[in-house]
């Protein structure tokens, strides 16, 4: 029987430096998006392209997802050390190009390269968890990662605001480039030398092509104004992700684990939970601040920090349950999914029609649900994979979350345009139609499907993981 472990074990002399490097890698991805979102008005004023600001986000998203999905195979081909160093160098190069960009096109190119580096770094951090830490410590490592995301949510806008106020937005990218170089310099000494696998250098070209097309369609859906076109692009992108699973299942060289498309397995169910719950809740992060400002008269800063209640609830709860005994992992998964859906329902009503206390309460509840379940879902996914697929499977955990966020954002954007919020948020219209915007995805296939999958994954015994869940090596 797997024994529980304390924070002291994670901070032991041999693990603490690796843990710190892991946190730095996650921070680079978590803080980058928030800092950049804060300084984007300054970027647009300086280099032009305000009407095309969304392209910078789309480019970063495209790079992050494609690189994240490829990171597991990259680590199998190059080894974890060299793959991590390469990802850090690519990210630093992207930061430098964004900082030096004389025009908006160059800036967007820099954001694409940054996305490639950042997506690979965070995915490789998940590979490192499976390689560098014993299984009994995984819940605490995942909880600590939640803490890094929570800190980024609180500090990212502040850091970006300071650079914007100083009129030195380029300095934000130089700051991230410097941190990336620290990551690269420390990786050789702190990351375990994991040898490459025979034949792992082959590139899964069909899957990468399908993935790139699907992400490009999803990103384009968030850029267009016509509701019907946005919805069509989002649907095509979603179909592309389904096609990716089918192509991958039949391929001799895989990009994702063999059971990624099998909802009757622990990996398949786990990836779907991560994707579905992220897709169901992302609309609150995308449109919540605008609604809070328009309906409740809050300042942008106050609205942003009200939305950060999701991260606060997630972080606090994840830290509280990180030491749960294995017998409670399944119940935490089932309870967490239910709490997420409950928090989504309360927030969907409170943001357009309730008060500030109800809003924060709903968002905290939603975050607490994620904190209850997330670490144990990831743990069950990774431990159910055979050794020859753990690198691919570990890197797919954050990638599934990124894909869920991208798909959910595109669907929410199309829905917002269709409900009349394309040009802004009218308070009267918000009260009438706002709940539909925030509740449609949680009440639909993502929210309900994720809850059902969580019930199944949580019900499987930790030692068995539900019959078909243990993948057998080819």
N, C-alpha and C positions, 0 to 999 in steps of 0.2 A: 504494500500500500504506500502510495506517495505521501511523504511527510510534508508538513507545512514548514515554511521558512520565514525568517524575520528580516527586517530591513538591515540589521547588522550583517547578515550573510551577504547581502547585495553590495554592501559597502566595505567588504573585506579587501585586504591589500591587493590581491590578484585581480579582483573584479571591478573595484572602484574606478580605476583609470579607463577601462573599457566602457563602463557605464557612463562616465562623463563624456567620452567621445560619441557614444550613441546619442546622448541628449543634445550635443552640439549639432549632430547631423539632422536630427528631427527639428531643432530650432531653426536651422537654415530654411527648411521648407515651410514651417509653420509661420514664422515671422515675416518671411519675404512677401507673401501675398498681401498681408495686412498693411505692412509699411508701404508697399507700392500703391495699394488702393488709396492710401491717405495722401501720397504725394502726386498722384496722377494729374490733378488740376494744375499743379505747378509745372509738371512735365509738358502738358499740352500748351500752356501759355508760352513756354520757352522755345519748344521745337516745333510747335504747330500740331495739327492733326487732332484737335479736340473732338471733332465729329467722328473720328475713327478710334477713339480711346479703347473701345471694346476689343479692337484687334489685338491690343497688347495683352489683354486677359486671355483671349482665345489662343494666341500663340503660346503663352505660358502653359495653358491647359493642355494643348496638343502635345507639347514637348514632355510634360510631366507624365501623362498617361502612357504614352508610347514608351518612354524610357523606363517608367516604373514596371510595366509589363515585361520588359526585356531584361530587367536587372537580374532576375534569378538565373537566367541562362547565361548572362554576362559573367556572373560570379562563378558559374560552373566552368566557363571557358577560360577565364583569366585567373581565377582564385579571388577570394574575398578581398585581400589586401589590394591587389592591383586594380580590381574593379572599383573599389571605393576611392582609391587615389585618382583614377581616371575620371570618375563622376565629379569629384571635388574640383579637379582642374577644369573640366567643362563648365561647371557652375561658375567658377571664378572668372573664366574667359567671358561668359555671358554677362556677368556683372560689369566687367570692364567695358564691354561693347555698349551696354546700356548707358553707362556713365559717360562715355565719350561720344555717344551718338549725336551728330550735328543736326539730324533731321529725324522725323518720326519713323520713317521706314527703317532706318538703322536701329532705332530704339526697339522697334517690334522684333527685328532680327535678334537683338540681344536678349529680349524676353523669351524668344523661342529657345535659344541656347541655354538660358538660365533654367527654363522648364525642363529641358533634357537632363541637366545636371541635378536639379533639385529632386525630380521624380526618381532618378536612379539612386540618389543618396538615401532618401527615406525608405525606399524599397530594400536597399541593401542593409539598412539598419534592422529591418525585420529579419532578413537572412541572418544577420549577426546575432540576434536574440536566440535563434534556434541553434546556432553553432557555438556561441561563447558562454551561454548561461545554462545551468541545469534546469530541467523542466519544472522543478518545484519552485523556482524563482520567477518563472515567466509571468504569473499574474502581477507580481510586484513590479517587474520591468515594464509591463504594459500600463500599469497604473502610473508609473513615473513618467512615461511618455505622455499620458493624458495631462499630467501636471505641466509638462513643457508646452503642450498645446494651449493649456489654460493661461500660462504666463505669457505666451505669445499673443493671445487674444487681448490681454490687458495692456501689454507693453507695446505691441506693434503699432497701434494708432498713435500712441504717445511719441514713440521714436520717430515715426513718419512726420508727425506734426512738428516736432522740434526741427527737423531738417527743412521742412517746408517754410516754417516761420523764419528760419535763418536765411532763406533764399538759396540754399545749397542742396537741392534735391539729389544732385549727382553724388554727394557725399554718402548718401544712404547706400548706394550701390558699391562704393569703395569700401564701406564698412562691412558689407556682406562678403565682398571679395576677400578681404583680409581674414575674416572668420573661416572662409572656405580653405584658404591656404594653411591656416592652423590645423584644420581637419586633415588636409592632405599630408602635412608634416608629421602629424601624430599617428596616422593610420599604420605605417609600417611597424612601429614599435608595439602598438596596442592590439591590432587585429591578428587573430590566429591565422597561421599559414594553412589555408585549406587548399589542397591540391586540386587542379582542374580534373575534370572527368573525361575519359576517352570518348571521342566523338562529340563532345559538347560544344565544339567550335562551329558546328553546322548551324546555319541561320534559318529560322522558320519563316521564310520569306512570305508564303501565302498568308499566314496569320498576321504578320506585321502589316501587310498591305491592307487586309480587311480592317484591322484595328485602326490604322491611320485614317482610312476612309470614314469609318464610323465616328471617330472623334471629330474629324473635320466637319461632318454633317451636324453633329451636336453643337459644336462651337458656332457654326454658321447660324443655327437656329436662334442663338442668343443675340445675334447681330441684326437680324432683319426686323422690320416693323410690322409687316403684314401678318395677322394672326394665322391665317390659313397656311401661309408659306412656312412660318415658324413651326407650326404643328406638324406639317408634312416633313420638314427636315428632321425634327425630333423623332418622329416615328421611323423614318428611314435610318437614322442613327441607331435607334434602339434595335431595329432589325439587323443592323450591321453587327452589333454585339452578339446577338443570337447566332448569326452566321459564323462569327468568330469561334464560338464554342463548338459548333458542328465541324468546322474545318479542322480545329485543333484536335478534336476527338478522333478524327480519321487520319491525322498526319503521322508520319514516322518520326519527325522531329517536332517535339511539342514546345509551345510557348508557355502553356499553362498545364497544371497537373491533369492527369488522365480523367479524374473524377470531377473536374470543375463543373461539368454540365449535368452531373447526376445528383438531383435533389434528394435522392434516397441515400446519399452518402454524407458523412460528416463534412468533408471539404465542400461538396456542392451546396449543401444546406447552409453552411457557415458563410460562404461567399455571397450567397443570395441574401442572407440576413443583413450582412454588412452593406451590400448594394442597396437593398430595398429600404431599410430604415434611413440611410443617408439621403436617398432620393426623396423619401416622404417628408423629411424635415428641413431640407435645404431651402425651401421657399421662405421660411421664417427668417433665415439669415440674409437672403437676397432682398426681400421686400419689407421685412419687418421694420428696419430703421426708417424707411420712407413713410410708412403708415404711422409709426409712433410720432414722427415729427409733424405730419399733417393733421392727424386726428387729435393728438394730445398736446401739441404745441411745444414739444421737447426740442432742445438744441441738438445738432448733429452729434456732439460729444456724448450727451446724456442718452440719446437714442442708441448710440453704438454700445455704450456700457450696459444698457438694459438688455440688449441682445446678448452681451457677453455672459449673462446669467446662465446660458446653456453651457458654456465652457466651465463656469464655476461649479454648477451642479455636477457636471461630468467628472471634473477633477476631484472634488471633495468626496464624492461617492466612491470613485475608483480607488482612492487611497484608503478609504474606510473598509472596503471589502477585499482588498488585495490579499489579506492573510486568511481568507476563508478556506476552510478545509475542503478537500476534493468533493466530499459528498454534497456540498452546497453549491458547487459550480453549476450543475444543471438547473436547480431551482432559481439561481440568480439569473441565468439566461432567460428562463420563462418569465420571471417577474420583471426583469429589465425591459423586455420587449413590450409587456403590458403597460408599464409605467411610461415608456416613450409614447405610445399611442394615446394614453390619457393626457400626458403633457401637451401633445400636439393638439388634441381636441380643445383643451382649456385655452391654449394660446390662440387658436384659430378664432375663438369667440372673443377673447379678452382684447386682442390687439385692435380690432376695429370697433368694438362695442363696450369693452370693460374699462377698468381703471388701471392705474400704474401698478398697484399692488398685485392685482390679478395677473397682469402681464408677466411681471417678474416671477410670480409663483408658478405660472404655467411653464415658463422657460426653464426655471430651476428644476421643475418636475421632469421635463423632457430630458435635460442634461443628466439628471440622476439616473434615469432609465438607461441611458447609454453607459454611464459609469458602472451600473450594476452588471451589465451583460458583456460589454465589449471585450474585456481581457479574457474572459472565459470562452467566448466564441472563438477568438483568435487562437487560444491555446488548444481547443478541441480540433480546430482545423489542422493546425501544424502537427500535433501529435498523431493524427490519423493518417498522415502521409508516410509513404515508404521513404527510406533514406535517400534513394536516388531522385526523389521529387521534392524534397524539403526546401531546397533553395528556391525553386520555381514557386512552390506553394507559399512560402513565407513572404516573398516579394509580392505575391498576388493579393495579400491581405490589404495593404494600403491602396493598391491599384483598384481593387473592387470598390473601396470607399471613394476614390477620386472619380471613377466612372459613375457611381451612384450620384455624386454631387453634380457632375456635369449633366447627366440625363435629367435629374430633378430640376436643375436650374433652367434647362431648355424648356421643359414641360411647364414650369411655373411662368417663364417668360411668355410662352405662347398663350397660356391661360390669362395672364395679366393683360395682355394686349386685347384678347377677346372680350374681357370684362370691362374694358374702357380705361385701363390704367397706363396706356402706352405713353401718354404725355405728362404723367404725374398723377398724384393722388388727391382727388376731390373728397373732402371730409364726408359730405352727404352720401356720395356714391360708395365711399369706403364702408360706411355702416351697413349699407344695403347689400353690397356684393363682396366685401372683404372676406367674410367667413368662407365663401366658396373658393376663393383663391388659396387660402391657407389649409382648408380641410379636404380639398379634392384629392390630393395625392395620398394623405394618410388614410382616407376612407376608401381609396381605390386599391389596385393590385399591389403597389409598393408597400403601403402600410399594413394591410391585412395579410398579404402574402408573406411579408417579413415576420409578422407575428405568428403565423401558422408554422413557418419553418423554424422559428425560435422554440416553439413548443415541442417540435419533434427533436431538434438537436438537444434541447435541455432535458428531454425525457430519456435520452440514451444514457446508459450507465457509462461512467468514465472509463472503465476497463474494457468495454466492448465497443462502444461508439456505434451501436446499432447495426450489427450484422455486416452489411455491405460497406460500412464506413472505412474499415481498414483496407487501404489500397494495397494490392500485391504488385511487386515489381514485375515489369515485363520480362 
